[in-house]
Amino acid sequence: MEKIFFEQLAETVYSEQLTNGLRVFVLSKKDYQKTYATFTTRYGSIDRSFKIDGQLFNVPDGIAHFLEHKMFEEEDGDIFNRFAMQGAQVNAFTSFDRTTYLFSSTQNVKENLNTLLDFVQHPYFTDENVEKEKGIIAQEIRMYDDNPDWRLYFGLIQSLYSNHPIHIDIAGSVESIYQITKEQLDLCYQTFYHPSNMVLFIVGGIDPIEILKVVEENQSQKVFTKRKKVERNYPPQDAEVKDRNKLQLTVSIPKVLVGFKDQQIGLTGKDFLKRELGIQILLEMIFGTGSDLYQELLDQGLIDEDFGFEYQIENQYGFSLIGGNSKDPDKFINRVKEVLEKKKTGGLNLDDFNRVKKKKIGDFLRKMNSPEYIANEFTRYIFNEAILFDVLPTLESLNLSDITVQLEHFNFEQMAVSIVHS
């Protein structure tokens, strides 16, 4: 067991890698009543093609999300009811590159932790329950097909990435999920749900030594075969982007997103942190509520309170997006381009940088009071060989020159637009 103390935040993380390969992290928050735990596999919607000991397998789109749904089904009883009886709430989610199972509770932590480990490590697939699930997920897909914000978001991703599987909806399509078989689910489970590909994180008012003993005892009672060599088969990075994606849906006001595909991928550790935090600061400086541009766009009716921006980065992809509701999408797009061009040639303001940097530090410190944020982000960073608690020193070390260099992210040749209109 390793004990790591992060002096700036006065936090201690206990960690251990078990003999089966599972990495376990525990953070004790003595004054917290709630405990929050996540059990995450590095397996998401983009992992649709892979090699096992050199043999290539291609599986239907949406299978990672489908598998997440099926993990909650057992021969005897309902997982949701079991957690509820133990005073806990349970949930799960699938993203592009990971699947997470989680619970939160203020009581029976050890029982809930054992239940979490047991149900995720005990799949139950039958031809009948797989067929039944297809109708349920098909209905979910159709529901999102009618959601303007979801279609706007994926319209942008599809314009940025025409080749990489990130452009495919996480849930897949109605056609693809009806191709999924019990055997394919079992293949993906055996390939990606091995403990060596997973991370368990527990945070709350708990004794870390006791919690680690619970996990060790649980895992010692299970047998896992040695994981075979797995290679994820991703296509090469798309060289070009589609300029514009337009979709007609029933909306009261048009919606628009401007996006930029990041050319710096494959970053890990502190380089990953520096890139992510730098571009987040850059976006806040240019488009945040404290910027002159925000007020201008608001006064002109080109945005409303729905306006936002974000930057997403993982090992295989990275992109920023800016937008929301706009009565004149074309005018909004042109203004965004004009301002970015001006920033690239005229530079950034030091006072704006200092203000946003302080705001970013304050936001991070507030988020560190959230067990949900800590658990989910710690795991995400671990998969990118970075540490959540390094965010603060990285933020403090950034200067205006670091941020100015990252203006290259806004490359107009790597820019795409998504519009939803009525």
Secondary structure by P-SEA (a helix, b strand, c coil): cbbbbbccccbbbbbbbcccbbbbbbbbbccccbbbbbbbccccccccbbbcccbbbbbccaaaaaaaaaccccccccaaaaaaaacccccccccccccccccccccaaaaaaaaaaaaaabbbbcaaaaaaaaaaaaaaaaaaaacaaaaaaaaaaaaacccccccccccccaaaaaaccaaaaaaaaacccccccbbbbbbccccaaaaaaaaaaaaaacccccccbbbbbbccccccccccccccccccbbbbbbbbbbccccccaaaaaaaaaaaaaaaaaccccccaaaaaaaaaccccccccccccccccccccccccccccaaaaaaaaaaaaaaaacccccaaaaaaaaaaaaaaaaaacccaaaaaaaaaaaaaacccccaaaaaaaaccaaaaaaaccccccccbbbbbbcc
